[in-house]
Amino acid sequence: MAHRTGAWTHCRQHDHETPARAATIPWFWTQQFGRKLEYASYQEPFDRVTIEEDLNGFSFLATQRQGVRQVGVVAVGLARTDG
């Protein structure tokens, strides 16, 4: 269930419909250095990482891409926005 929650939350935060494959994306979370770290991916190769938010403040979203395809996401220290 936890791996499904991460994929669903990511799609909701970015106004995407949840595709059928997203319902089974492996999701991992841990608490490190006082920050929550979440990782969702099939661990596919990627050639580019896009950072959003505040990398210096250790609160960011890192999107992994292979070409134009998004293949993974790492969220660190981000607050929930769905209440």
N, C-alpha and C positions, 0 to 999 in steps of 0.2 A: 504494500500500500504506500509506503513512504516514497518509493521511486516514482509512483504515479503522481503523488502530490506535488513534487518538485517540478515536473514537466507541466502540469496543469497551471501552477502558480506562475511560471515563466510566461506561458501563453497569455494568461490573464493580464499580467503586468504590461505586456507589449501589444495588447489588443489584437491577438491572433486567435483564430479558431484552433481548438485542440485537435490535431490530426490523430487518426487511429494509432499510428506508430508512436506518437508522443505519450500515449497511455502506458507504454512499456519501457520508456527510457530509464536506464539505471540512474539512480540519484543517491548521493552520499552527502552527509553533513557531519560536521564536527565543530567543536568549540576550541579555538586556538588563540592564545595571547589575548583573551577577553573578547574575541570577535567570533561570530558565527561564520563558518565557511561552508558553502554549498557547491556541489559539483554535479552536473547532469550531462552525461555523454555515453555513447557506446565505445568510447576511447578510440575513435577513428583518427587517422592522421590529419593534421591541419597545417596550413601554410601561412596563416595570418591570424593575429589576435587584435581585436578592437576593444579598447578600454573606454568605459563610460563612468562618470561620476568622479570621485576624488581619490586617485591612486596614492597621493602623498598622505592623505588622511586615513588610509587603509580602509576605505569604504567605497567599493567599486563593483562593476559588472564587467567581466571579461568574456567576450564572445569569440569562440574559436571557429574559423572558417577554412574550408578546403575549396578553393575557387570561390564560387558564389554561394555555395551551400554552407549553412550553419551546421556544425557537427558537435558543438559542445558549448557549455556556458559555466562560468565560475562566478559566484556571487560572494562577496566578503563584506560583512558589517553593514548590510543594507536592512533598513527597517521595513516591516510589512506595510503594504499600502492598501490592503483589502479589509481593514478593520479588525 
